[in-house]
């Protein structure tokens, strides 16, 4: 508002000056019209800015100002009603620019039309053109304004630039209006010209022709005003007389122009120097400001043509250096101080409280009085509170180093599951819920979805069965399935298997892996203990040159949890029985009914079509890899008549092909991705893309946040990192939640990579938001004195994928915990994280994530030089050539990778979709697992060496099918359809588009499961999802 008023007075001063010197009627009327327009326009925009809100005071209140841009129904202030001012912003910038240009150009035709020497005319034009700096500033300001209008909340990114260029524009206008009057300061210092000069000038005046005075649009300046510029007070020798309407004649101007004195010459020189200094200062200022603001502005623009350009990097904040607004989270982090006894006690207390609430409903609420507020809402609020504690109670079994605590966590989870089954089968509560549904209250969409989901859940949990033996049997099955799931996962977590190998048998395995293996004693003296944990397993399968070593590792890993074999079979049989009790044809029909696919046929058709498309490519890839195997064996003087390509060959020769054909050494790639700097880079991407800020909580700040004053209480292990997560200033600088990172393997820990919700977010009974906490649990190699933990590229992808789940968990904003974060249907939940994997194949982002470990410390630099035998330190960021080679490998052997995923999906459907219960009873699950793998992936196993199909029990390590992905593993493939469609449609051309990133955050991630997932996709894409991008990406489109 003050900006427009200030510019108004500057423009009026210039226009009033034009009016004072104007002699031609048309010119004068034009100036008068501009004056009226500027005044009217300024009054109108001032009133528009002052009354942009129904309550004018909210226009000046910061929270009210930001609230007008909040489109989130969960956080929007209902009492703040303002119009969107972004169009006014752009309009005022455009009008100011237009009037600046018009005012500058208005007198120039007149000045150029004067019949005086060209140098004099150009000097006059220059004086009037000082305002060009105001125009330049106005252009820059309008550009920044256009960017800000795309994200009006982002005052931190663009507000300071708007203020700066507004000041430059205003002051440039003031200088422009004042320059002509500077000549008055030089009058007293003029010197009379010498006689010789006066005589010479007189001769010229006599010889010069004396034209008639002119009155035209070409010369609408009064003589008196012209004299002010020239330094003369008298008239020339021309014959015309200066009347009010008569323009300035050349006869009047020429003598004045030719009577230039030393003082006027000095004025000209000083004026030119001043203009040059002004322009130089502005150019330097603009360059400096652009350099400072470029990172926050350029990501809003189209990316540069250079595909390897990296984004600006800065260290993530820690709590000691964070701004004050990020210092004090409004909610304390969770505590991890449980003991085995307290865990069971707290669990029982949760159960007793919830049971009392349900009993109270049945006692106090009659069918005719049952409404959402007195039936569904009390239960939902209790579910919210229970989730805050129960998730952490169950989490201990996956991460605790105390076996007694892990066991107590397992027992507690059994108690919670049994109570969940009991609650879901309470017919007395269901009758109240059914009564609420029948009344068809007017509810908000999320509450309506909760009502419908809860009602259907009671039916799916057996309440459509007649009370008696059938319902009792169903309950028994549910309880046993819960116990199987807990025991199955515990066996995986507690698995301690491995193999003793000699150093020679591990030839080819990277030294940093071998050096970290336990050394044997006694009968195993001199041998090394190789575990089945990922940091040991995968490098051995990729690098061990001894095929027998790889075979032994592969087969033993498939048999590492054979205690789970009968558990898996029992679970399959019980699921089928339960589904048939409920009236479904099989378990797959029961499970898929509530997913996006809706029917098993849809899934079978999708998987069958994908298999048909992928099979030819898989066969071709095997032929190429088999030829490479023969060449390798021949080169090592080994038998090369082997016509089989085995399961334990694939990782080894896949890696060899990348090195041979693409000059891609995964060990060299890993050197550029130290774990900690890679995480920092990933979080920085999420900051820029989604408008977040991550602050690591360290040292005394942990103590300050701990409820009890002990910093170690807010983590479960000393290796764990914890971050407070905030919206950036553009998103309002509000608190988001807590992120935990537990990255290294240890005994008893969950063995894969996964994201765990520790505490969901929701709206409590007082209308206040409860913020989430989420944990990323991985098993990357530990750092050593000579090397930090280094990530292979596939590990970079895995980390980014799981962090994507964590961000989904953090930014979700739902009313009820039931729908929070990743609580979506299984065939959608992977899509958000799969889409983010594409950033790990984008040149600019790969470069920004990279940081060669030798640059981390002098010790690492010395270790690198020692290991490489070179005195040269590599570039800090990964070279462009290496990035190009890496990206070229994205789809190498891609058909075989996807056929492997297809095997898991089709095995899942096979065991959960039998034609009859008798068929599943007769099914040899181990044989069908291995047979299907051979038929689909086309890779050979021990059966090709004379063994039978029961050589390994891979299903016993397949935790997904026991942990919630039963009849749902196809979702990993179907989610790729959605994730690829979203990426190609929105982010492919500009992955760091902050505007689209925030739209994705608020439209997709924030909703969690509170809305139909297909509706969310269609809203984000603006159409129904398509498989075209997915098949095109795989190179199998028809």
N, C-alpha and C positions, 0 to 999 in steps of 0.2 A: 504494500500500500504506500509506504513512504518512498519507495523507489519510483513509483509512477508520479507522485506529487513532485519529487525533486526534479525529475526529467521534464515535467510540465513547465516549471519555472525557467529551466535552462532553455528550452525551446521557445518559450514566449520572449525571453530576452533577445534571442537571435532574430525572431520574426518581427519584433518591435523595432529592432535596428533596421531591418529591411524596409519596414514601413516608413521609417523616418527618412530614408534616402531614396525612396521610390518616387519617380516622376511620371511614370506611365500608368494610366488608369487600369489597364488589364492586370499589370503586375501587382499594383496596389490591391486590387480586388482579390487576387489570388492569395496574397499574404493575409488579408483580412479573413478570408475563408478558412485558411489554415489555422489562424489564431482561434477562431470560433470552434473549429473541430477539436483542436488540442484541449481546450478548456472543457468542452462537453464530454469528450472521451475520458479525460482525467476524472471528472466528477462521477461519471457512470461506473468506471472501474473501481474507484475508491469506495463507492457505496456497495458494489458487488462484493468486494473483499471484506468490508466491515460487517456485512449481513449475510455471510455465506452459511451461517447456522441459524436455526430458528431462535436460539438463545444467543444473542451477539457475543456474550461473554465467552462462549465456547470457542469462538473464532480466535481468541487470544490465549486460551488455556491449552497447554501442550498436550495433555491427555485427551482433551476434547478434539483437538486438531488431528491427532493420530487416529482417534476412534472413527472419524468419518471415512477412513480407508479400510476399516476392518470389515471384511465380508464373511467372517466366520461366525455362524449363529451361536457357537458355544461361548465366544468371548466378546461379541459385539455389545456395546452399551446401548440399550434400547432408548435411553433418554437423550442420546446424541443424534440429532437429525440435521445433517448438513448436505449441501449439494457437493458433487465432485468438482473441485476447482481446477483440475488439471487442464481442461479445455480453455478456461479463462487464462491460465498461465501462458499457454502456447499462443493464444490470441493476442494478449498484451505484448508479448515478445515480438510477434510478427508486426503488429501495428507500430510499435516503437521503432523497429528496424525500417519500416516503410517511411515513416515521417522523417527519420534521420537522413535517409537517402534523398528524399524530396527536398529537404531544407538545404542540404549541401549542394544539390544540382541546380537549384532555382536561379542563382545569380550568374552561374558560369557562362551560359550563352551570351549574356550581356557583356561580360568581361572579355570574352574571346572576340566579340564583334567590334571592340574599340579599335580605332585606327591609330595605334601607337606601336612602337617597336615591340616585336614578339616577346623579348625578354621582360618588358614591363607588364605585358598582358599576363604572361606566365607567373610573374611575381604576384600580381593581384589574385590570379586563380589559386596560387599556393596559399595565400593568406586565408582565402575563403574555404580552402580544402583541408584545413587542419582538423576539421570535424570528421575526416575519414577514420581517425583513430576511434572515435565514438562508434562509427559504423562497424569497424572490426570487432570492438568489444561487444557490441550488440549482437553480432553474428555468433560469436563464441558463446555468449550468454544464452542465446536462443537454442543453440545446439545442446548445451548442458540441460536447458529447460526441457527439451524434447526427451532427453534420456531420463530425466527425473520423472517426467509425467508417466513413463512406463512403470515406474516403481515409486510412487509418491511418498511411501513411508521411508524411503532410504535417504533421509536428510543427512545422515553421516557421510554418505558417499558424495552427494552433490550440493548440499546446502552451502558449504564454505565457498565452493566455486561460483555459485550464483551470487553470493554477497560480493565476492572479489570483483567479478566482471561487471556487476551492477555499479560498483564504485568507479571502476575504470571508465565505463561508459558515461556516467554522470560527470566525472571530473574532466574527461576529454571534451565534453560539451561545453563546460564552463571555460576551459582554455580556448576553445574555438570562438566562443562569444567574446572573449576578452582581447584576443590578439590584435584586432584592428586598432584598438585604443592605446596599445603600448607605444605607438608612434608619438603620442603627445608628450611622453617623457623625454624625447630627444630634441624637442624644439629649442630649448634654451641653450643648447650646445652647438647650434648650427654656426658655421663660419661663412662670412661673405666670400664669394669667389673673387679671384684676382681680376684685375682689369683686362688682362689678356684673355682670360676665360670669358669675361663679360662681353668683350668685343667679338670674340669668335662665336659666341652664342647669338649675338645680335645679328651678325651676318647670316647665320643659318635661319634666323627668324624671318629676315627680309626675303631670303630666297625661297623659303617654304611657301607652297600654295596655301591659300586660306579658304578651306571649304565652308560651305554653308552649314549652320547648325542642324543637327538631326534630332527628330523626335520620333522614336520608334521603339518597338519592343526590344530592339537590340541594345539600346542605351538608356535604361530607365533609372539612372542614378543622378542625383542632384550634384551640381558643381561644388557646392560647399562641402558636401560629404567626400567628394573625390579629393578635394584639397587636403583633407585630413590625412589621407594616405600618402599624398605627395609632399607635404610639408610646406605648401605655399598658401598664402592668404589672399593674394590679389588675383585678378583675372588675367587671362592671356590677351593676345592681340587679335583674337578672332572677332568677327563682327557681330556675332549673336549676343544677345543679352539673356541672362539666366532668369527666366520667369519660373513661376511655380510649376507649370506643366511641361516646361521645356527640358529635355534631356541634356546631358553633358556633351558638348561638342568636342570634336577632335582638336579644333583650334584652341579650345580652352585647355584640353588635357595635354596636348603636345608640349607647349612651353613648360607646363608644370612638370611633365615627365622629364624634360630635358634640363630642368634646373636642379638636378639632383645635387645635394650637398654632401660633404664628408660625413655629416651626422646621419643623413638618411642612408648612406652607404654602410656606415657602421651598424645602423639599425637592421638593415637587410642581412648583414653578416651574422649579427647576434640572433636575429630571428631564425635564420637557417640553422645555426648551431643549436638553438633551443629546440627546434622541431626535430633535428636529428637525435638529440639526447632523449627527447620524449619518446620517439619511435624506438630507439635502442633499448631504453628502459622497459618499455612495454613488451618488446620482443623477448628480452631476457626474462621478464616476469612470466610471460606466457609459457616460455620453454620450461622454466623451473616448475611452474604449476602443473604443466602437462606431465612432466616427469614424475611428480609426486602423485598425481591423481590417475595416471595411466592405468595402473592395475585395476582400480575400481571402476573405471569408465570403459576400458577397451573390451571387457568381457560382455558388455551389453551390445557391442557392435559385431559385425560379421567377422569371422576369424581371418587372419592374414593368409595370403596364398602359401606361405611357407608352412608345410604340414608339421614341421618339427619345432615350431615355436613353442616355448614352454611358458607357463604362467608364472607370475611373480611369486617367489617363495618367501615366507617369513616363519620364524619359529612359532610353534603353538605357545599360547600363554600358559604359565603355571600360576598357582594361586598367589605367589609372592609378588608377581609383577602385574597381575590383572588389575584393570580399572576398578574403582570402588563399586561400580554398579554390578560387577561380576564377583564381588568378594563374599557376599553373604547370601547363600541360597535361602529361600524362605521355608525350606523343608530340610530337616536333618537327613543324612544318608542312613540306610539301614545298618543295623548292628549284626555282627557275626560272632556272638559270644556264647552260643548255645553249648550245653553239655548234653550227653546222652539222656540224663534224667530230665533236664529242663525241656528237652525237645519233646519227649513223650507227654510230659505234664502240660505243656503249652498246646499240644495237639488235642489232647482230651478236653481242654478248656474251650478251644475253638468249636469242637463238636458239640459240647454241652450247650454253648451259647446259641448256636444255630438251631439245634433241636428245640430249644426253649422258644425261639422265635416262631418256628413252624407250629409248635404246639399251641402257642398263643393265638396264632391266626385262626386255627381250627376252633379254638374255644371262644374267641371274641367276635368273629365275623361270620355272619350267616350268609346263605346263598343269595338272598335277596338284597343284602347290603354290600355284597362283594363288588369292589371297583378296583381299578389299577392302583390307586393310592393306598388302599389298606390291605391289598393282597400281594401284588407283584412288587411294588416299591420296597416294602420292608425286607422282602427276601433278596431283592437286588442289592440293597444297601448292605445287607449282611454278607452277601457274596463278595462285594467290594472289599469289606474289611477282612474277610477270611483270606482272600487272595494275597493281601499284603503280607500275611504271615506264612500261609501254607506254601507259597512258591519257594520261599527260602528254606522252609523245613525240608522240602523234597530236594533242594539244590545241594545240600550237604553231601548226599551220597555220590554226587558226581565230582566233587572237588576237594573234600576234606582229606587231610593226611592222617586223621585219627580213625582207625578202623572201627572202634566202638561207636564213634559219632556217625560214621557212614551206616553202620548196622542200625542204629537208632533211627536214622533218617529213613531207611528202608521200612522199618517197622511202623514208623509214623505215617508214611505214605500209604501203607496198607490200611491203617485205621481210617485215614481220610477217604480213601477209595471206597471202603466198605460203607462209610457214612454217606458218601455221594450216591451210591447205589440205593441205599435205604431211602434217601431224600427223593431221588428221582422216581421211586415207586410208591410214594405216599398217595394213596387214592383220595384221602380226605383233603389234602392240599390241592390235588388235581381238580377236584370238583369245584373248588373256589376259582381256580384259574380258568376252567371251562366256563363258569358263570360270567366272569369278566369278559371273555372273548365273545360270548353270545350277546352281551349288552352293547357291543360296538361303540364304545366311547370314542370321542374325538381326542386322539392322542398325537403327540409330536411323532415324526417318522421313526426315530430310534426307539421310543417307548413302544410303539406299535410293533416294531420288529422284535423287540424283546418278548412281548406278549405272545406273538405267533410262534417264535422259536421255542419258548418255554412250553407252550401248549403241545407242540408237536414232539418235543423231547419226552414228555411224560408218556405219550403214545408209543414212541419208539423204544421206550424202556419198559414195555410190557404191560402197560395199564389198559391196553385193548384186549388183553387175554383175560379169560374168566378167572376169578379168584379161585385158588386151589392148586392142584398139582402142577398144571402148566405154568402158572405164574411163579410158583415156588421154584420150579426147575429153571426157569429163565433167570431168576435171581441168583441161583447157585452158579449158573454158567457165567454171569457177569462177575461175580465175586472171584471165581477161579481164573477167569481171563485177566482180571486185575492183578492177581497174585503172580500169574505167569509172566506178565509184562514186567513187573518189578524184579522178579528173579532173573529173567532173561537179561535185562539191562545190567543188573548187578554182576552177573557172570562176565559180561563184556568189560565192565569197569575194573573188575578185580583180576582180569586175565594177566598172568605173569609169565607166559610162555616165551620160548626162545630156542636157539640152537647154538651149540659150541662149534666154532670154525677155527681152522688154522689161518694164519695170516696169508698163506699162499692161496687158500680157497677163496679168499676175499680180494684177490688181485683185481685191480681196476676200480674198486670202491674208493671214493674220495678219502684222502687222508684225514680230513677233519671229522668224518664219520667214524673211521676206524679208530682214531685216537680217542674217541669218546666212549668206546666199548669197554665193558668190564673185562678185566684180565683174570683168567682162571687160575685155580690153585689145585694142588693134589693131582688127581687123575686128569684134570683138565689144564694142568699147568702149560703155559705157552699158548693156550687157545683164547679165543675172544667170544664173549657172549653177545649174540645178535638177537635182539628182541623183535617182537612183531609190531612195535610202535612205529608210527609213520616215519619219524626221522631216521630210523634204521632200515625199515622195510623197503621203502621206495628207492632210495639210492642204491641199495643192493640189487634190486631187480633192474635198475637202469644201467648200472655200471659194472657189475661183476662179469668178468670175461668168461668165467667158468660156467658153462651151461648147466652142469650138474648142481652147482651151488644155487643157481637161480631156480632150478626145478625144485630142489629140496625146500627152499624158502617159500616158494609159491604153494606147494602142496601142504606143507606143515601149517602155513597161515590159514589155509582153507579148513584145517582140522583143529584149530586152536581152542575152540569152545564147544567141543562135542557134547558137553552136558546140556547144551541148548537144543540138541537135535530132538529129543522127545518132547521138550517144551513147545517147540515150533509146531510139531505135528499135532499135539494136543490142542493148541490154540486154533489151528485151521479147522479141526473137527468141531470144536465147540462153537466157533463162529458160524459155521454152516448150520449147525443144529439150532442155534438161537434165531438165525434169520428165518429158517423154515417155521419155527414156532410162531413168529410174527406174521407169517403169511407171504414172505418173499421167496423167490425161486432159489436164491443163494445169497451169500454174504455180499458179493459184489453189487447186486441189485439194491440191497439194503443200504450200503455205504454210499453208492454213487447217486442215489436219489436226491440227496441234499447238496450235491456238488454242481459245478457249472455244466458238466457233461450230461447230467440227469439220468442217463441209462447206460448199462454195460455195452450195448450195441454201438453207441456212439464212440466209446473208448476202443472197442475191438476194431471198428472200422478205421479209426485214426491210426492205431498201432499197425494194423495190417497194411494200410496204404503206405505208411512210412517204411515198413520193412520191404515192401515191393520196390520202393524208390531207392532205398539205400543198398540193397543187396548187390547189384552190379558194381557199384563203387567199392564196396567192401572186398569183393572178389579181386578186382583190379589192384587194390592196395596190397592185398596179401601176395599177389604175384610179384609185385615190385619188391616187397620186403623179403620174400623168399629168395629172390635173386641176390639181394644184398647179403642175406645170410650165407648163401653159397660162396660169394666172393670173399666174405670175411673169414669163413672157415678155411678156404683155400689159401688166403694170404697168411694165415697162422699155421699152415701145414697140418690142418686137421681134416677129417673126412668131410668132403663136400658133396656127398651123394645123398644127403638128408633131404627128403622131399616134403618134410612136414614143417609147418610153422606153428610152434606151440604157444600156449598161453604164457609161459614164462619167458618166451622169446620176445614178446611184443614190446614191452617197455624198453628193452635193450636195443632192439633194431630200429624202433621208432626214434630213439635218441640218436642212434648212429646215422640214420638218414638225415636228420636235421643238421647234424654236423657236416656230413659229406656234401649234401646237395644245397644246403643253405648257409654254410659256414657259420652255423649257430652252435656255440658251445654254451650249454646251460650253466656250467660252472662260472663262466665269464659273465654271463647275464646276471647271475646271482650276486656277483661282487658289487653290482650297482644298486642292489636292493637290500641294504641292511634293514632288519626288522623295524627298529625304532624310527629311523628317518622315513621309512616307507609309510608307517602308520601316521606319522605327522603329516606327510604329504596327502594321504587319503583323507584325513580329517580336515585338512585345509580345503580340499576339493568340496567336501560336504559343506564347509563354511560358506564358500563362494556360491555354490549351486543352490543351497537351501536356506541361506540366511541364518546360519548358526554360528556359535562361538564355543570352542572347547577350552576349558581351563583345567589343567591337571592339578589335582589337590595333593600337595606334598608337605613334608616337614611339619612344622608347628600348626599349619592350617588344618591338617588332619586332626590334630589334637583339639583345636578350637571347634571343629565341627562335630566331634564325637560326643555323643550323649553319655557323659561319664568322664570325659577328659582324657581318654586313652586312644591315641591315633590308630593303634593297631586293631581296635575294635571294629573299624569300618571296612576292613578287608578280611578275607579268610585265609590268606597266605601272603608271605612277605614279597613274593614275586608280582602280586597283583597291583595294577595301576588303576586309579580312579579319577574320573573327570566329572566336573560339574558342567552341564551343557546349557547354553543360553541361546535365546534369539539374539541376532545381532541388532544394532541400533535401528536398522531399516525395518526390522520385524517387530520392534518395540522393546528390545532388550529385556524381555521377560525370561523367567527361569523355565527350562524345559525338562530337566531330569538328570540322572546320574548314569554314566557309562563306565563299566568295569572291563578291564582287559586281563585275562589270565592265559598266558601265551605259551608256556613251556610244559613239557610232559613231566609227570611224577607218578609214583606208585599210587594206585587206587583212583586215579583221575580218569574222567571220561576220555576215551581214546581218540575221538575224531575232532572235527571242528564244528562248532554249533553256537547258536545264540540262545541264551536262556533269559526269559523275563523273570526278574526278581520281584518286582512290585509293579502292578499295572497302574495306569492313570485312570481317573474317573472324576465325577463331580460328587462331593460328599453331601450329607443331609443338610448341611448349612449353605450349600450352593458354592462352596469353595473347591478349587481344583486340587486334586491329589496328583503329584507328579510321579512319573515312572522311574524305575531303575532297571537297567538291563546289563547282561554280562556276556562278553564274547570269550568262549573257552576254546583254545586251540592247543596244538602240540607241535610247535616248531622247534627246530634244533636250538639248543642252548648256546650262548656265546662262550668263547674260550679266550684265554689271554692273548691269543694271536689273531682271532677273528671274532667279529660280532655274529649274532645270528643272521644268516643270509637266506634270502628267499629265492627259490626258483620261480620262474614266471608263473607256472601253474599254481604255486603257493600264493603269489601276489593276487591272482584271480580269486582264489579261495578266500583270502583275507578280505578282499573288497566285497565279495559276495556276502560273507557273514556280517561284516560291518553294515552292509545294506540292510540286513534284517534288524540289526541294532538300531539304525536310524529310523526304520519303520516303527520300531517299538517306542522310540523316544518321542517322535514328533506327532504320534497319534493323539487325537483329542476327541474322546468319546465320553458320553454321559455315564455309561455303565462299563465296568471292567470286563464284562463278558465279551465285548466287541473291541477291546483295546488292541492296537498294534497288529500283530501277525495272527490274531484270532479270526482268520478268514477261512474260506473253504480251501481244501488241500490242493485243488487244481488251479488255484490262483496265487497262493501264498508265496511261491517261489518267483513269480514274475517280477516283482519290484527289484529283488536282488539280482536276478538274471539280467535284467536290463542294465544295471549298473556295471556288470562285468564288461560291457562294451568299452567303458572308460579305460580298461587295462589293455585295450587294443588300439587306443587313439594315440598317435605320435606325440602330440603336445603334452598329454597327460602322463604318458610313460616317461617322457623326459623330465617333467616337473617332479615326478615321484622318485627319480633316480638320484643317487648320491654315493659315489664310490667309497667303499669303506676305508680306503687308505687316507681319505681326507678327514676322517673322524678324530684321529689323535696321532701324535708322533709315534706312539707304540704300534698302532695298526699300520702306519706308513712303513716303519722299519720291518715289520713282519711281512708286509706285502712284497717289499723289495727283496727280502731274503727268499721268500717262496718263489718269486718270479725270476730271480736272478738278474734283475734289471735295476738300474739306478734311476730310471725314469718313473715318475708318478703319473698314472693315467689321468685323463680328464675327469673333472668332478662329476659331470653328468654323462649319461650314456651317449655314445656317438650316434649321429644320425644314421650312419650306415648299419650299425647294429640294430637300431630300431627298425629300419626298413627290412632287414633280414628276418627279424622276429615276426613282424606283421605278415610277411610273406608265408610264414609257416602256420598261420591261423587255421587253415583248413587242410593242412597236410594230415593224411590218414584220419580225416574227420568222419568218414563213413564208418570206420571201425569203432571209433569212440561212441558214436550214436547208436550203433548196433549193440554195443555193450549196455548202454542205457535201455535200449529196447528189450534186451534179454531180461533185465530186472523187471521192467513193466509187464512183459508178457508172462513171466513166471508168476508174478503177483496175481494177474488176472486168471491164470490157469488154476492155481490152487484155491482161489476164492470164487470161481465160477463153474463148479462141477454141475453136470446135468442132474445128478442125484446124490444123495448123501452116501449111498453105497459106493459110488465112483470115487469119492474122496477118501473113503475108508480103505479102498484097494490101492490108492495111488502111492507109488514109491517116490516120496517127495525128493529124496536125495538124488535118485537117478534122473527124475524129470528136470531137476535144477541143472544138472550137468549136461544132459542131453539137449535141452533147450539152448543152453549156452553154445554148444557146438553147432547146432543147426542154424542159429541166428547170427552168431558172430563169425562162424566159419573157421574158428581157431581150434586146433587140436589140443587134447589133454592126455593124461595117462592112458585113457582108453585106447588111444592110437598106438600105444606101445604094448598092447595085449591085455591091459587091465579091463575091469568092468566100469560101469557108469557110477558106481558108488565109491569112487576113489577119494572124494572130498565132500565136506558138508558146508558149502558156502552159505546156505540158508541159515545156518546156526550163528553166523556173524552178521546177518542182515537185520540190524536193529531197527531199520525203518519200518519193516513189516509188522513188528511187534509194538513199535512206539507211536503209532498213529497214522502211518501211511498205508495201512492195509487196504487193498483195492483202491489205492490212490497214488501209487508210485508213478503211474503214467503222467501225473501232474508235473513232474520234472520236464517232460517233453511237451505237454500241452501248454505249460506256462511259457515255454520258449516262443510259442506262437504269439502270445500276448506281449511278451517282453521285446521281441524283435520288432513287432508292429509298432509299439510305442517308441522305440529308439529310432527306427528309420523314419517314422512320421514326424517326430518332434525334435530329436537331439542329434541326428547324424551329422547335419551340416554345421552345427554349433553346439558341441557337448557342454560348454560352460555358459550357455545362455541362462543368465540368472533369472530373467523374467519367466522363462518356461520351467526352470528348476523350481521356482517358488509355486508356480501353478501346479506342477506335479506334486509338490509337497502337500499343498492344501486340498487338491482335488482327489488324489489317490492315497497317499500315505496317511494323511490326517484322518481319513474316514475310518481306517481299520476295517472291521467287519460290520460297521453300523448301517451299511447300505448294500443292496445287491451288487455283487462284484461286477457283473456284466453291465449294470447301469453305470457304475463308476468308470469302467473302461470306455463305454460309449460317450460319456460326458467328456472325458479327457481327450479322446481321439476325434470327437465330433461325428462319429459314425460307428457302425458295427465293426468289431475286429475282423481282420483278414489273415489268411494263412500265406498270402503271396510273399511277404517279406521273409517269413520263416523258411519257406522252400527255396527262395532265391538265395538267401544267405548260405544254405547248405549246398547250393548248386544242384538241386534236384527238382527244380520247377519244371512243369511240363509245358 
